[in-house]
Amino acid sequence: MERVAVDILGPFPATERGNRYILVAMDYFTKWPEAYAVPDQSAATTAEHLVNEMFCRFGVPEELHSDQGRNFEAQVFAETCRRLGIKKTRTTPLHPQSDGLVERFNRTLATQLAILTNRKQRDWDLHLPLVLWAYRTAVQESTRCTPAVLMFGHELRTPVDLIFGPPPEPEVEGEPGLDYLYHLRERLNEVHNLTRQTLAAAGVRQKRAYDSRCSGGEFAAGAQVWVYCPERKKGLSPKLMSHWIGPCTVLERLSDVVYRVRLVKRNRVVVLHRDRLAPYQPLVHSMVESGAEDQPQSSTTLPKNIRGAPERTRRRRQLPQHLKDFVVDTWVAGDS
């Protein structure tokens, strides 16, 4: 966007969302329109919507053209243009033809809204996106293209395209500009196809890397599992709490990694990913067999990934080779 025209359309009846005006902005080259429902036409509201809704999405234009309304001539609007490096131009007084592009669009926009708005005229702001969609996909007489194809390089998909397919390409003989456009679209399609192939290969590679680190088998219906369910309680540190609850029952396997599980608390049924489940072990036989009857026995054991890291096996210490002929005494700290 090099040159953009802006204007205020209204006032209209106040909607349920408190909007009364429409801030209209239009690119001179692509004829791409933007319209935002605003509660007032102050300079601060106008500058805020242009910066947040338009400039942050499409970039800052080189030139901004408007009439001599007080909101466009205010100091805050001028300071916004100065900081963003925008050249501000204006029409001559009482001569709307100086901004004919956006004025003509205002008439089209008002006509379309009059068709869609109800009798109370309190919902006109809800129909703005659909009206803009229709305008952006319509062929302009001056450019012989739609604003969408000049803006993005491809047409926007509409419900008509879903039913009847895309329209046939028109003849481009004797039109070098349109010929270049269609060749550009073909090159963009080739780039998009190449990108799709690259994304598919990257997805397979990332899945292989994830599966190589993934552990755990499948759960059948009726299996008992632990469920990772983090929660916070007042006065307790979440780092010292166990976030696994169980035993929970697997009701159904919906896909390779998605299960329907019945939780213990409140008898709820939820759909969870396999990563939030762990096998449930009902008894600890090792403590009973070892004769540690005086120790408190637990009826359940938590999964390894929540019990902490297992103890490492101690390896046997051996003397280095250059000391094998020496007699080495073990020294204990505190010996004199």
Order of alpha helices (4+ residues) and beta strands (2+ residues): beta-beta-beta-alpha-beta-alpha-alpha-beta-alpha-alpha-alpha-alpha-alpha-beta-beta-beta-beta-beta-alpha-alpha
